Amino acid sequence: VTRQDLALGYQAVQPSHALATFAIEHHQIFTNWQHNHKNLIILSVKDEKALHDLLLRAKIKDIKVSFFREPDIKDALTAIALEPCEDTYSLTGNLNLALKKAG
């Protein structure tokens, strides 16, 4: 999940950073996803506050989550990667796809 208020280039790249972090921090879950699922959806929220709120809600629900802060924009929270599970699907089901401005 990334932020709609970021430039399209950042929206395209930041989720990859979060996914790489997730692969390191939650290796077994990532490996299971890689072998059994492989679906990847990039969603978006309005801004950094909304992304931080989503991160906190995921942690409260015990969803495994990793995040990325971009050094080039003052270590702003730019993306999170969430464990593929039913709780994640219900938490993110109302979010928009990222890069909608790209048309």
C-alpha positions in Angstrom: 0.0 0.0 0.0 1.4 3.4 -0.9 0.2 7.0 -0.8 -1.9 8.9 -3.4 -0.2 12.2 -2.6 3.2 10.9 -3.9 4.4 11.5 -7.4 3.6 8.6 -9.7 7.2 7.5 -9.8 7.3 7.2 -6.0 4.0 5.3 -6.0 5.4 2.8 -8.5 8.6 2.2 -6.6 7.9 2.5 -2.9 5.8 -0.6 -2.6 8.8 -2.6 -3.9 10.9 -1.3 -1.1 8.3 -2.4 1.4 8.0 -5.8 -0.2 11.8 -6.3 -0.1 11.7 -5.4 3.6 8.8 -7.8 4.2 10.8 -10.6 2.5 13.6 -10.1 4.9 11.5 -9.6 8.1 9.0 -12.3 7.4 10.9 -14.7 5.3 8.7 -17.8 5.8 5.5 -16.0 5.0 7.1 -14.4 1.9 8.4 -17.8 0.7 4.9 -19.4 1.2 3.4 -16.5 -0.8 6.0 -16.9 -3.5 5.3 -20.6 -3.9 1.6 -20.7 -3.5 0.0 -17.3 -4.3 2.1 -14.8 -6.3 -0.8 -12.3 -6.5 0.5 -8.7 -6.0 -1.8 -5.7 -5.8 -0.7 -2.2 -5.1 -3.3 -0.2 -3.3 -3.3 3.4 -2.1 -4.4 5.6 0.7 -4.8 9.4 0.8 -1.6 10.5 2.6 1.0 9.6 5.2 -1.4 9.9 8.1 -3.8 7.4 6.5 -0.9 5.0 5.7 0.3 5.3 9.3 -3.2 4.6 10.6 -3.4 1.5 8.3 -0.1 0.3 9.6 -1.3 0.6 13.2 -4.6 -1.1 12.4 -2.7 -4.0 10.9 -0.5 -4.4 13.9 -3.6 -4.3 16.2 -5.1 -7.2 14.1 -1.7 -9.1 14.4 -1.2 -8.9 10.6 2.4 -9.2 9.7 3.5 -5.9 8.1 6.6 -4.2 7.0 7.1 -0.6 6.1 9.5 1.7 4.1 10.5 5.2 4.8 12.1 7.1 1.9 15.3 8.9 2.8 15.0 11.3 -0.2 11.8 12.8 1.3 12.8 13.3 4.9 12.2 9.6 5.9 8.5 9.9 5.2 6.5 6.7 5.5 5.8 5.9 1.8 4.6 2.3 1.7 3.7 -0.8 3.7 3.6 -4.5 2.7 1.0 -6.7 4.4 0.8 -10.4 5.0 -1.6 -12.1 2.5 -4.5 -13.3 4.8 -8.2 -12.9 5.3 -7.7 -10.1 7.9 -5.6 -8.2 5.4 -8.2 -8.6 2.7 -10.9 -7.2 5.0 -8.7 -4.4 6.2 -7.8 -3.3 2.7 -11.0 -4.2 0.8 -12.2 -0.6 0.5 -8.9 0.9 -0.7 -8.3 2.2 -4.3 -5.7 0.8 -6.7 -2.5 2.9 -6.8 -1.4 4.9 -9.8 -4.9 5.8 -10.8 -3.6 9.2 -12.1 -1.6 7.2 -14.7 -4.9 6.6 -16.6 
